[in-house]
């Protein structure tokens, strides 16, 4: 049994196809098939049910894949140990980010991180929280930035900052004249929301329901981006909530529609998350240092109302 054979098994399990798995592993399909067959012969079991289309794992195959993933991840740790001992911060690093964080946070830190750590080859992917969790567990991501807490046993979280919710209320709305608003003022019936699948949407719905137990999930409109929600709001179709960082790019004319919450304002916790195996920790820590520095700079330069983990004084929502 070899690490390479286990790596091939994981590739087939993921792609459910020998040809696609071979392409991902940069070997010929006969080579990959032969190595997996050797492993099956050695173990005297069938890992894959080749009669199914797409190929499926047998019951014992599922258990083998779980163990194979642990073994392959641990094998990576050897090089990781050497890199950390040498103080080397470099190599490929796969980072996931959720859609409601990536457009604002990524431009803030990417250039600085690349300049400070030029040997790191960042591969960044925009993913839903659900996909991020799956990819972290399968070893297809090294880390991710997402709204937390996730309460996943296999995933560790390092809080980066707490980002307040801000309301965007057009002139014709019932709340526009209020200098500040309270959570109990919110009503889902005139709220524009992100489409289903965004964790920020779930947070807004839960926030509204705290004070209105009889609220029904009936909405006028849903969209996939905050920019669209702002435009729809300007057309008089309702109000919306935004994460604070998204308000920094709003044009001067529309900024008069931004209203803050009375204290304590609702906020979301944003964290750097990674698998409990703690591979590539030197890069994770370097990423945390750069982002934390950028956030502190934003607070000092623009008076951004973002709370650092150290000065946390309110519960994230």
Number of C-alpha atoms within 10 A of each C-alpha: 12 9 12 14 19 21 21 23 26 20 21 25 20 14 16 19 17 23 17 15 24 20 13 13 16 10 13 13 16 12 12 25 19 12 18 24 18 14 19 16 11 10 11 10 13 17 23 22 14 15 8 10 9 11 16 20 20 15 12 12 19 15 12 16 20 12 13 19 18 14 15 17 17 14 12 12 16 11 13 18 15 11 16 14 9 9 10 14 18 16 14 13 16 17 23 27 23 22 19 25 18 18 14 17 17 14 10 16 17 15 11 14 18 13 10 12 16 13 13 17 13 16 12 16 16 18 20 17 22 12 13 25 23 12 18 22 19 16 18 13 21 23 31 27 26 29 26 20 17 14 9 11 8 12 17 18 21 17 20 22 25 27 24 24 24 22 23 26 27 26 15 15 15 13 18 19 14 11 11 14 19 14 17 12 11 22 16 22 15 18 24 25 27 23 15 12 12 18 20 24 18 15 18 21 19 14 18 18 19 11 14 15 9 7 14 11 9 10 13 12 16 16 14 15 14 19 14 14 25 23 13 19 23 18 11 13 19 25 29 24 23 22 19 21 21 17 17 13 10 13 9 9 7 15 14 13 20 20 21 19 16 12 11 12 18 22 21 21 20 21 22 24 27 27 22 14 16 16 21 23 17 18 21 21 14 15 18 18 13 18 22 18 13 16 20 17 13 16 15 11 9 9 10 17 14 19 20 18 16 9 10 12 11 13 12 20 21
